[in-house]
Amino acid sequence: MAGFQPASLLNALLYAILGIVVFAISFSVWDRLTPYDLWKQIIEEKNIALAILVGFLSLGLSIIIASAVH
C-alpha cells in the first residue's frame, strides 16, 4: 500500500479548481443567455420553478464537468 503522495493531492486540487472555474464560466454564460436576471427572479420574485431549473442546471453542469475533468 502506497503512502501519502503530495503530487496526487496537488493534482486533485488543480482539477477541483479547474472544475469550479469551468462551472462558473458556463453558469455565467447561461445567465447572460436568458432574457431576465436569474437572481432577481429567484430571490425577489420568489420564482420556485426557475430555482428548481437552475438547481438542475447546476447539477447537470457539475456532472458533465466532473466527467470531463476526471
KETI-539822 format. One line per field, with one value per atom (N, C-alpha, C): atom name; residue number from 1; y, x, z; residue in three letters. Coordinates in Angstrom, 3 decimals, decimal comma. Layout:
N
tortor <- [CA|...]
torti <- [NUM|...]
Y <- [Y|...]
X <- [X|...]
Z <- [Z|...]
selum <- [ALA|...]
***
This chain:
70
tortor <- [N|CA|C|N|CA|C|N|CA|C|N|CA|C|N|CA|C|N|CA|C|N|CA|C|N|CA|C|N|CA|C|N|CA|C|N|CA|C|N|CA|C|N|CA|C|N|CA|C|N|CA|C|N|CA|C|N|CA|C|N|CA|C|N|CA|C|N|CA|C|N|CA|C|N|CA|C|N|CA|C|N|CA|C|N|CA|C|N|CA|C|N|CA|C|N|CA|C|N|CA|C|N|CA|C|N|CA|C|N|CA|C|N|CA|C|N|CA|C|N|CA|C|N|CA|C|N|CA|C|N|CA|C|N|CA|C|N|CA|C|N|CA|C|N|CA|C|N|CA|C|N|CA|C|N|CA|C|N|CA|C|N|CA|C|N|CA|C|N|CA|C|N|CA|C|N|CA|C|N|CA|C|N|CA|C|N|CA|C|N|CA|C|N|CA|C|N|CA|C|N|CA|C|N|CA|C|N|CA|C|N|CA|C|N|CA|C|N|CA|C|N|CA|C|N|CA|C|N|CA|C|N|CA|C|N|CA|C|N|CA|C|N|CA|C]
torti <- [1|1|1|2|2|2|3|3|3|4|4|4|5|5|5|6|6|6|7|7|7|8|8|8|9|9|9|10|10|10|11|11|11|12|12|12|13|13|13|14|14|14|15|15|15|16|16|16|17|17|17|18|18|18|19|19|19|20|20|20|21|21|21|22|22|22|23|23|23|24|24|24|25|25|25|26|26|26|27|27|27|28|28|28|29|29|29|30|30|30|31|31|31|32|32|32|33|33|33|34|34|34|35|35|35|36|36|36|37|37|37|38|38|38|39|39|39|40|40|40|41|41|41|42|42|42|43|43|43|44|44|44|45|45|45|46|46|46|47|47|47|48|48|48|49|49|49|50|50|50|51|51|51|52|52|52|53|53|53|54|54|54|55|55|55|56|56|56|57|57|57|58|58|58|59|59|59|60|60|60|61|61|61|62|62|62|63|63|63|64|64|64|65|65|65|66|66|66|67|67|67|68|68|68|69|69|69|70|70|70]
Y <- [-1,174|0,000|1,241|2,153|3,354|4,370|5,166|6,213|7,469|8,524|9,819|10,343|10,790|11,340|12,781|13,739|15,149|15,474|14,776|15,048|14,722|13,674|13,321|14,388|14,914|15,992|17,235|17,555|18,716|18,538|17,336|17,066|17,203|16,674|16,770|18,225|19,016|20,438|21,181|20,865|21,529|21,224|19,949|19,577|20,146|20,238|20,834|22,310|23,024|24,448|24,617|23,772|23,825|23,589|22,620|22,336|23,493|24,131|25,278|26,442|26,681|27,782|27,520|26,299|25,966|26,087|25,638|25,757|27,215|28,066|29,484|30,153|29,831|30,426|29,953|28,658|28,144|28,643|28,797|29,316|30,785|31,565|32,975|33,124|32,229|32,249|31,943|30,937|30,597|31,778|32,468|33,625|34,745|34,938|36,002|35,640|34,354|33,931|34,062|34,061|34,197|35,660|35,918|37,299|38,064|37,455|38,114|37,810|38,528|38,338|37,158|36,095|34,887|35,140|35,836|36,025|36,908|37,912|38,765|37,955|37,109|36,280|35,293|34,711|33,704|34,340|35,372|35,962|36,910|37,885|38,906|38,454|37,787|37,382|36,033|35,327|34,005|33,011|32,955|32,069|30,671|29,814|28,484|27,609|27,700|26,886|27,207|28,478|28,871|28,410|28,456|27,986|26,494|25,721|24,288|24,057|24,813|24,694|25,026|26,094|26,487|25,436|24,851|23,793|22,582|22,161|21,022|21,360|22,593|23,021|22,936|23,383|23,320|21,879|20,999|19,585|18,978|19,273|18,747|19,235|20,527|21,074|20,452|20,270|19,692|18,262|17,479|16,100|16,054|16,908|16,948|17,378|18,412|18,916|17,866|17,210|16,184|15,033|14,648|13,565|13,987|15,212|15,695|15,872|16,347|16,597|15,283|14,337|13,074|12,328]
X <- [0,843|0,000|0,892|0,614|1,430|1,058|2,017|1,787|1,227|1,266|0,759|1,648|1,024|1,765|1,318|2,200|1,824|1,413|1,964|1,607|0,135|-0,370|-1,778|-2,690|-2,311|-3,087|-3,073|-1,915|-1,810|-2,665|-2,649|-3,488|-4,966|-5,384|-6,786|-7,200|-6,367|-6,674|-6,728|-5,805|-5,765|-7,031|-7,445|-8,652|-9,911|-9,922|-11,070|-11,201|-10,098|-10,113|-10,510|-9,982|-10,346|-11,841|-12,396|-13,827|-14,673|-14,265|-15,013|-14,973|-13,820|-13,694|-14,559|-14,516|-15,333|-16,815|-17,202|-18,606|-19,024|-18,197|-18,542|-18,683|-17,796|-17,870|-19,127|-19,401|-20,573|-21,879|-21,908|-23,110|-23,324|-22,236|-22,391|-22,830|-22,378|-22,833|-24,331|-24,761|-26,186|-27,005|-26,483|-27,187|-27,316|-26,303|-26,355|-27,274|-27,441|-28,304|-29,786|-30,133|-31,540|-31,963|-33,217|-33,654|-33,933|-33,765|-34,051|-32,942|-32,930|-31,922|-32,332|-31,534|-31,882|-32,010|-31,031|-31,035|-32,191|-32,535|-33,669|-34,959|-35,104|-36,300|-36,400|-35,283|-35,309|-35,464|-34,693|-34,674|-35,852|-36,030|-37,060|-38,447|-38,530|-39,820|-40,284|-39,390|-39,695|-40,185|-39,483|-39,842|-39,283|-40,124|-39,706|-39,349|-40,132|-39,864|-38,492|-38,145|-36,835|-35,726|-35,970|-34,974|-34,706|-35,756|-35,578|-34,816|-35,152|-34,453|-32,976|-32,662|-31,265|-30,530|-31,212|-30,597|-30,251|-31,188|-30,919|-29,865|-29,853|-28,815|-27,446|-27,369|-26,107|-25,641|-26,571|-26,212|-25,750|-26,457|-26,085|-24,721|-24,482|-23,171|-22,070|-22,336|-21,334|-20,993|-21,998|-21,750|-20,942|-21,290|-20,570|-19,121|-18,915|-17,567|-16,739|-17,353|-16,631|-16,219|-17,088|-16,745|-15,626|-15,670|-14,645|-13,298|-13,302|-12,054|-11,447|-12,292|-11,806|-11,068]
Z <- [0,000|0,000|0,000|-0,872|-1,012|0,061|0,427|1,415|0,776|1,529|1,059|-0,055|-1,124|-2,249|-2,479|-2,244|-2,428|-3,860|-4,824|-6,219|-6,474|-5,841|-6,009|-5,416|-4,264|-3,649|-4,525|-5,071|-5,956|-7,199|-7,773|-8,953|-8,621|-7,481|-7,084|-6,898|-6,248|-6,054|-7,376|-8,261|-9,567|-10,373|-10,389|-11,120|-10,468|-9,147|-8,463|-8,817|-8,810|-9,168|-10,629|-11,502|-12,918|-13,107|-12,396|-12,490|-12,010|-10,917|-10,391|-11,367|-11,969|-12,938|-14,164|-14,681|-15,852|-15,515|-14,313|-13,898|-13,809|-13,207|-13,066|-14,433|-15,347|-16,685|-17,420|-17,366|-18,076|-17,452|-16,126|-15,490|-15,836|-15,898|-16,256|-17,716|-18,590|-19,980|-20,029|-19,261|-19,206|-18,683|-17,672|-17,105|-18,126|-18,942|-19,951|-21,125|-21,376|-22,482|-22,160|-20,889|-20,515|-20,616|-20,970|-21,177|-19,881|-18,736|-17,464|-16,470|-15,377|-14,335|-13,457|-13,482|-12,737|-11,241|-10,668|-9,210|-8,766|-9,563|-9,206|-9,227|-10,247|-10,344|-9,184|-8,792|-7,734|-6,355|-6,068|-4,729|-4,508|-5,388|-5,172|-5,608|-6,752|-7,293|-6,737|-6,043|-5,454|-6,513|-7,625|-8,721|-8,426|-7,847|-7,427|-8,632|-9,696|-10,885|-11,468|-11,518|-12,029|-11,091|-9,795|-8,832|-9,016|-9,248|-9,492|-10,788|-11,827|-13,105|-12,960|-12,260|-12,057|-11,223|-10,244|-9,451|-10,298|-11,140|-12,016|-13,065|-13,547|-14,476|-13,808|-12,565|-11,834|-11,642|-11,281|-11,126|-12,452|-13,514|-14,824|-15,272|-15,126|-15,478|-14,634|-13,362|-12,471|-12,867|-13,224|-13,636|-14,924|-15,874|-17,144|-16,937|-16,141|-15,884|-15,127|-14,138|-13,378|-14,288|-15,201|-16,129|-17,074|-17,531|-18,472|-17,781|-16,553|-15,834|-15,350|-14,998|-14,455|-15,512]
selum <- [MET|MET|MET|ALA|ALA|ALA|GLY|GLY|GLY|PHE|PHE|PHE|GLN|GLN|GLN|PRO|PRO|PRO|ALA|ALA|ALA|SER|SER|SER|LEU|LEU|LEU|LEU|LEU|LEU|ASN|ASN|ASN|ALA|ALA|ALA|LEU|LEU|LEU|LEU|LEU|LEU|TYR|TYR|TYR|ALA|ALA|ALA|ILE|ILE|ILE|LEU|LEU|LEU|GLY|GLY|GLY|ILE|ILE|ILE|VAL|VAL|VAL|VAL|VAL|VAL|PHE|PHE|PHE|ALA|ALA|ALA|ILE|ILE|ILE|SER|SER|SER|PHE|PHE|PHE|SER|SER|SER|VAL|VAL|VAL|TRP|TRP|TRP|ASP|ASP|ASP|ARG|ARG|ARG|LEU|LEU|LEU|THR|THR|THR|PRO|PRO|PRO|TYR|TYR|TYR|ASP|ASP|ASP|LEU|LEU|LEU|TRP|TRP|TRP|LYS|LYS|LYS|GLN|GLN|GLN|ILE|ILE|ILE|ILE|ILE|ILE|GLU|GLU|GLU|GLU|GLU|GLU|LYS|LYS|LYS|ASN|ASN|ASN|ILE|ILE|ILE|ALA|ALA|ALA|LEU|LEU|LEU|ALA|ALA|ALA|ILE|ILE|ILE|LEU|LEU|LEU|VAL|VAL|VAL|GLY|GLY|GLY|PHE|PHE|PHE|LEU|LEU|LEU|SER|SER|SER|LEU|LEU|LEU|GLY|GLY|GLY|LEU|LEU|LEU|SER|SER|SER|ILE|ILE|ILE|ILE|ILE|ILE|ILE|ILE|ILE|ALA|ALA|ALA|SER|SER|SER|ALA|ALA|ALA|VAL|VAL|VAL|HIS|HIS|HIS]
***
